[in-house]
Amino acid sequence: MADRRLRAFHAVAKHLSFTKAADALFMTQPSVTFQVKQLEEHFNTRLFDRTQGRITLTPAGATALQYAERILDLYAEMEARMSEMTGQQAGPLLIGASTTLAEFLLPRIVGEFKTRHAGVVPRLLVANSEHVQEKVAERSLDVGFIEGDSHLASLVTQAVCDDELFVVCAPGHSLAHHSAISPALLAEHAYIGRESGSGTREVIDNYLRKSGLSLESLDLVMEASSPEALKGLVVTGLGFSIMSGAAVDLEARHGVLVRIPLVPRLMRQLSVVTAKERIHARVVSDFVAFAKARLSSPVRKLASA
């Protein structure tokens, strides 16, 4: 209902990119460009300077951005208040989640919430924790589920549950016979890790540094951007990885992969993030409360249920 021109302009101003704005709004780039052009024609002024492949706000664009943020916030507040008054819980619910959460923990929760709120249309964006935070901060997502805490001051972070990470390897790997593994032992074997920007990678890096090591001290032979890709590589015997226990529960129970605890144990927090200065519709608050209650159950039981 809010002016599409204003939303398109706001997204481009935040990303300083028409391509990234189009992705955030689930629109095509030509459509975003058209909406911004319409707004510039309405105000009879340029809102962006486009020089040497870069986009910057003009003075008029900077002023328009201040008003756009206030208008969009007021619109979101109006939607939330009207929803509360009518008791209606319907419309889109834009959820972002890091890969571990999205692939192994959230689908069932989203499905259960949908059955209780038939009018709600959930949409799940799967990305690494850094990208999910950015989408929530720019209001492209209503809520995000990430690994660890947010580093963005514009977001509110709520801890949801703990998740243990394990060394994961093929049954024939030399690490497979260990009952527990110290960080120092990891440097002697080929390692397959997550990509930069991954919440899992950040947690592992911090853990190793506290143990007097670093990611650079490991024999990194390959990187992958999802738990499924990591598992596929580890099964071949190419190397070991470090992953959430929830991500390999099925494979461990069927003997396809072996998971070994680290000593000291490697624990991390799974969190939910929302925009700080934003009035959320009741459906968003209800979903966050529902998801927190479900995720607070032991992660392994939830994943393997």
Summary of the structure (lengths in Angstrom):
residues: 305
radius of gyration: 22.1
end to end distance: 39.7
largest distance: 71.5
contacts: 993
relative contact order: 0.15
helix: 48%
strand: 25%
